[in-house]
């Protein structure tokens, strides 16, 4: 007889087992899937570019985000982390995939950028070690790969690591564009995330309701010659924490 549930983390880890980590691409066990994904750098993947997100650039240009300590969640090859470092941010960047982190470190070396790259799962108790609080936590493409119960872990991370007066930026799949629109309960019945979850604006406002909405819009479609990355199937959201 196995009776191991004692803490909330025990519950979350049990729920993790209802999803295939290799197919759903979010736990530490999925790192090998992402390694294969990042292994062919010549693939025409939109976010393989070295360009930062257009909304992140806009926040900075308008003074909605100012330099300080930054955390890039699910940093991939590091395009947003490197941009923040170039503007004077003290940047930590975390990703599950060793291949992604290796690529990001190569890019940082080429541009002489000072970024602390960490390989691990930022949302588990035994995952990536994060240091203190951050003035900016930015996520471009990580949140929509989390199963519903790990939103609890995500919000706990923001509670621990987003500094008073800090900013939280998010780019994630938008409803009606890309990603699964199945109800949360159905995801557990099917045991999968179907490649990622779409969100409505209302659901994002509800999930991050403890923060103050600064801006929530669709990401702008940036042409190939643009210095920024932009895809209209993504939400671009900026929230603030009261000081």
C-alpha positions as semicolon CSV with decimal commas, in nm:
position;residue;x (nm);y (nm);z (nm)
1;X;0,000;0,000;0,000
2;X;0,139;0,340;-0,106
3;X;0,024;0,645;0,095
4;X;0,281;0,914;0,023
5;X;0,073;1,232;-0,007
6;X;0,161;1,474;0,270
7;X;0,230;1,815;0,116
8;X;0,100;2,023;-0,174
9;X;0,417;1,941;-0,366
10;X;0,336;1,571;-0,323
11;X;-0,006;1,637;-0,479
12;X;0,146;1,831;-0,767
13;X;0,401;1,559;-0,836
14;X;0,125;1,297;-0,837
15;X;-0,073;1,501;-1,089
16;X;0,242;1,533;-1,299
17;X;0,232;1,158;-1,357
18;X;-0,104;1,189;-1,536
19;X;0,074;1,356;-1,828
20;X;0,344;1,219;-2,056
21;X;0,645;1,447;-1,991
22;X;0,804;1,356;-2,323
23;X;0,492;1,446;-2,519
24;X;0,394;1,748;-2,312
25;X;0,742;1,896;-2,306
26;X;0,748;2,068;-1,972
27;X;0,910;1,859;-1,697
28;X;1,279;1,791;-1,648
29;X;1,219;1,453;-1,814
30;X;1,117;1,640;-2,129
31;X;1,460;1,797;-2,163
32;X;1,563;1,529;-2,411
33;X;1,263;1,614;-2,633
34;X;1,365;1,978;-2,638
35;X;1,728;1,877;-2,698
36;X;1,613;1,709;-3,018
37;X;1,406;2,013;-3,105
38;X;1,699;2,250;-3,063
39;X;1,947;2,007;-3,219
40;X;1,888;2,124;-3,577
41;X;1,951;2,497;-3,562
42;X;1,877;2,537;-3,935
43;X;1,506;2,456;-3,893
44;X;1,271;2,746;-3,986
45;X;1,145;2,787;-3,629
46;X;1,028;3,147;-3,571
47;X;1,185;3,183;-3,226
48;X;1,526;3,049;-3,332
49;X;1,607;3,403;-3,443
50;X;1,829;3,624;-3,226
51;X;1,565;3,898;-3,217
52;X;1,389;4,000;-2,894
53;X;1,010;4,003;-2,862
54;X;0,855;4,320;-3,003
55;X;0,643;4,370;-2,693
56;X;0,947;4,344;-2,463
57;X;1,125;4,607;-2,673
58;X;0,813;4,824;-2,656
59;X;0,792;4,796;-2,275
60;X;1,152;4,909;-2,249
61;X;1,117;5,190;-2,502
62;X;0,813;5,329;-2,321
63;X;0,966;5,302;-1,975
64;X;0,714;5,044;-1,857
65;X;1,009;4,824;-1,763
66;X;1,337;4,967;-1,636
67;X;1,677;4,807;-1,585
68;X;1,736;4,588;-1,281
69;X;1,749;4,216;-1,206
70;X;1,569;4,003;-1,465
71;X;1,467;3,638;-1,488
72;X;1,396;3,484;-1,830
73;X;1,179;3,171;-1,786
74;X;1,210;2,910;-2,061
75;X;1,482;3,116;-2,225
76;X;1,552;2,878;-2,516
77;X;1,854;3,002;-2,715
78;X;1,854;3,320;-2,510
79;X;1,730;3,588;-2,748
80;X;1,537;3,791;-2,487
81;X;1,795;3,733;-2,213
82;X;2,073;3,865;-2,436
83;X;1,870;4,173;-2,526
84;X;1,805;4,252;-2,162
85;X;2,173;4,204;-2,077
86;X;2,270;4,443;-2,359
87;X;2,059;4,711;-2,188
88;X;2,226;4,673;-1,851
89;X;2,001;4,418;-1,682
90;X;2,151;4,161;-1,443
91;X;2,000;3,853;-1,606
92;X;1,933;3,497;-1,492
93;X;1,789;3,269;-1,763
94;X;1,654;2,917;-1,708
95;X;1,549;2,638;-1,944
96;X;1,488;2,262;-1,923
97;X;1,699;2,180;-2,227
98;X;2,078;2,143;-2,204
99;X;2,094;2,196;-2,583
100;X;1,906;2,525;-2,556
101;X;2,127;2,643;-2,272
102;X;2,442;2,546;-2,465
103;X;2,321;2,743;-2,767
104;X;2,232;3,043;-2,550
105;X;2,578;3,037;-2,390
106;X;2,739;3,031;-2,735
107;X;2,538;3,336;-2,836
108;X;2,630;3,511;-2,512
109;X;2,998;3,438;-2,572
110;X;2,976;3,573;-2,928
111;X;2,815;3,897;-2,810
112;X;3,017;3,925;-2,486
113;X;2,689;3,929;-2,291
114;X;2,694;3,855;-1,919
115;X;2,400;3,621;-1,846
116;X;2,373;3,351;-1,579
117;X;2,222;3,053;-1,763
118;X;2,069;2,774;-1,554
119;X;1,948;2,435;-1,682
120;X;1,660;2,294;-1,479
121;X;1,291;2,303;-1,386
122;X;1,211;2,632;-1,216
123;X;0,871;2,507;-1,097
124;X;0,961;2,199;-0,896
125;X;1,094;2,189;-0,541
126;X;1,415;2,024;-0,663
127;X;1,445;2,229;-0,981
128;X;1,661;2,518;-1,092
129;X;1,801;2,735;-0,816
130;X;1,680;3,094;-0,843
131;X;1,848;3,371;-0,652
132;X;1,647;3,627;-0,460
133;X;1,392;3,858;-0,622
134;X;1,375;4,007;-0,970
135;X;1,255;4,343;-1,098
136;X;1,141;4,171;-1,416
137;X;1,028;3,814;-1,473
138;X;0,972;3,747;-1,842
139;X;0,828;3,436;-2,005
140;X;0,804;3,392;-2,381
141;X;0,661;3,047;-2,452
142;X;0,695;2,857;-2,124
143;X;0,359;2,914;-1,953
144;X;0,145;2,754;-2,224
145;X;0,338;2,426;-2,192
146;X;0,249;2,382;-1,823
147;X;-0,033;2,147;-1,715
148;X;-0,313;2,320;-1,523
149;X;-0,198;2,219;-1,173
150;X;0,147;2,366;-1,233
151;X;-0,010;2,710;-1,255
152;X;-0,006;2,681;-0,877
153;X;0,373;2,636;-0,890
154;X;0,401;2,921;-1,140
155;X;0,211;3,164;-0,919
156;X;0,417;3,052;-0,620
157;X;0,733;3,131;-0,816
158;X;0,602;3,481;-0,891
159;X;0,510;3,527;-0,525
160;X;0,862;3,427;-0,413
161;X;1,071;3,593;-0,680
162;X;0,891;3,898;-0,823
163;X;1,009;4,201;-0,630
164;X;0,764;4,459;-0,491
165;X;0,708;4,709;-0,771
166;X;0,839;4,454;-1,022
167;X;0,702;4,362;-1,363
168;X;0,590;4,028;-1,505
169;X;0,584;3,992;-1,885
170;X;0,425;3,700;-2,066
171;X;0,390;3,580;-2,425
172;X;0,164;3,275;-2,463
173;X;-0,072;3,099;-2,704
174;X;-0,391;3,295;-2,776
175;X;-0,736;3,146;-2,809
176;X;-0,868;3,117;-3,162
177;X;-0,516;3,108;-3,302
178;X;-0,307;2,813;-3,185
179;X;-0,299;2,565;-2,897
180;X;-0,556;2,344;-2,725
181;X;-0,880;2,505;-2,607
182;X;-1,002;2,197;-2,418
183;X;-1,126;2,263;-2,061
184;X;-0,876;2,186;-1,786
185;X;-1,069;1,881;-1,666
186;X;-1,067;1,728;-2,013
187;X;-0,688;1,755;-2,031
188;X;-0,666;1,519;-1,731
189;X;-0,914;1,279;-1,888
190;X;-0,703;1,267;-2,204
191;X;-0,369;1,276;-2,021
192;X;-0,212;1,530;-2,252
193;X;-0,172;1,898;-2,336
194;X;-0,198;1,859;-2,715
195;X;0,124;2,053;-2,767
196;X;0,032;2,355;-2,557
197;X;-0,264;2,542;-2,410
198;X;-0,442;2,842;-2,556
199;X;-0,565;3,113;-2,319
200;X;-0,830;3,382;-2,339
201;X;-0,760;3,732;-2,219
202;X;-1,016;3,678;-1,943
203;X;-0,843;3,361;-1,820
204;X;-0,507;3,538;-1,803
205;X;-0,662;3,822;-1,605
206;X;-0,816;3,570;-1,365
207;X;-0,501;3,360;-1,322
208;X;-0,280;3,662;-1,260
209;X;-0,547;3,855;-1,072
210;X;-0,319;3,925;-0,776
211;X;-0,109;4,143;-1,007
212;X;-0,204;4,472;-1,171
213;X;-0,267;4,460;-1,545
214;X;-0,056;4,714;-1,733
215;X;-0,110;4,594;-2,088
216;X;-0,270;4,292;-2,254
217;X;-0,284;4,266;-2,633
218;X;-0,197;4,037;-2,920
219;X;0,167;4,038;-3,021
220;X;0,227;4,234;-3,337
221;X;0,317;4,051;-3,658
222;X;0,674;4,152;-3,737
223;X;0,807;4,116;-4,096
224;X;1,128;3,920;-4,164
225;X;1,335;4,237;-4,193
226;X;1,222;4,366;-3,853
227;X;1,478;4,375;-3,572
228;X;1,212;4,225;-3,343
229;X;1,026;3,894;-3,319
230;X;0,648;3,908;-3,340
231;X;0,375;3,651;-3,406
232;X;0,004;3,742;-3,382
233;X;-0,096;3,400;-3,246
234;X;0,054;3,502;-2,911
235;X;-0,079;3,717;-2,629
236;X;0,160;3,982;-2,504
237;X;0,084;4,070;-2,142
238;X;0,251;4,290;-1,883
239;X;0,151;4,287;-1,518
240;X;0,291;4,470;-1,217
241;X;0,326;4,384;-0,850
242;X;0,236;4,652;-0,603
243;X;0,531;4,806;-0,424
